[in-house]
Amino acid sequence: MLLYHINISGKIHGIGFRAYVQKIAIEHKLVGTVRNIPEGVEIIVNDKDFMKKMERFPMLSRITSHNIEEMNIVGAKYKGFNIIESEY
C-alpha cells in the first residue's frame, strides 16, 4: 500500500482538527492515522491528494504550511482511519 506522510503547521491544536481529518478520511474510505505533534499535526494516509479533499478546515484553524512526502513502508497494515492520542 502506498502511503503519504503529511505535516501540517499552524493553529490547529485544541479545535477538533484531528476529528475533522478523521471524518474526511472516513467519508472517502481512506486508511491511516492522524496525531498531534509539537509543530502541528501529522497525517499518514493512502491518498496523495488528501489535502484537496479537506475543502473547509475547522473555523478556528489557521494553516500556515503543509508538506506531503511519499512513504516507503513495507508491510504497513491499516484498518480504517484512527486518531492517535496526544502524548503531550
NORFENKA-V304332 format. One record per residue. N is the residue number from 0. RES is the residue in one letter. PHI is phi in whole degrees, -180 to 180 (999 if undefined). OMEGA is omega in whole degrees, 0 to 359 (NA if undefined). Layout:
BEGIN
((N & RES & PHI & OMEGA) (N & RES & PHI & OMEGA))
END
This chain:
BEGIN
((0 & M & 999 & 178) (1 & L & -86 & 182) (2 & L & -119 & 179) (3 & Y & -126 & 179) (4 & H & -104 & 182) (5 & I & -120 & 173) (6 & N & -109 & 180) (7 & I & -121 & 178) (8 & S & -114 & 177) (9 & G & 138 & 178) (10 & K & -88 & 185) (11 & I & -139 & 178) (12 & H & -95 & 174) (13 & G & 77 & 183) (14 & I & -129 & 180) (15 & G & 84 & 184) (16 & F & -66 & 180) (17 & R & -63 & 178) (18 & A & -64 & 178) (19 & Y & -64 & 178) (20 & V & -59 & 179) (21 & Q & -61 & 180) (22 & K & -59 & 180) (23 & I & -65 & 180) (24 & A & -62 & 180) (25 & I & -66 & 178) (26 & E & -58 & 182) (27 & H & -98 & 177) (28 & K & 57 & 179) (29 & L & -99 & 177) (30 & V & -123 & 177) (31 & G & 148 & 182) (32 & T & -144 & 172) (33 & V & -138 & 178) (34 & R & -152 & 174) (35 & N & -75 & 170) (36 & I & -130 & 183) (37 & P & -54 & 183) (38 & E & -84 & 183) (39 & G & 157 & 181) (40 & V & -134 & 176) (41 & E & -114 & 179) (42 & I & -121 & 169) (43 & I & -118 & 188) (44 & V & -150 & 181) (45 & N & -95 & 180) (46 & D & -150 & 181) (47 & K & -61 & 183) (48 & D & -98 & 184) (49 & F & -59 & 181) (50 & M & -61 & 178) (51 & K & -69 & 179) (52 & K & -74 & 179) (53 & M & -90 & 186) (54 & E & -63 & 182) (55 & R & -124 & 178) (56 & F & -79 & 175) (57 & P & -52 & 189) (58 & M & -53 & 184) (59 & L & -84 & 182) (60 & S & -79 & 176) (61 & R & -138 & 180) (62 & I & -82 & 178) (63 & T & -101 & 177) (64 & S & -165 & 172) (65 & H & -154 & 173) (66 & N & -139 & 183) (67 & I & -128 & 177) (68 & E & -130 & 174) (69 & E & -73 & 181) (70 & M & -102 & 177) (71 & N & -109 & 183) (72 & I & -116 & 177) (73 & V & -97 & 175) (74 & G & 81 & 179) (75 & A & -69 & 180) (76 & K & -127 & 178) (77 & Y & -122 & 174) (78 & K & -120 & 182) (79 & G & 79 & 180) (80 & F & -127 & 188) (81 & N & -121 & 172) (82 & I & -91 & 175) (83 & I & -93 & 181) (84 & E & -62 & 179) (85 & S & -67 & 179) (86 & E & -102 & 181) (87 & Y & -134 & NA))
END
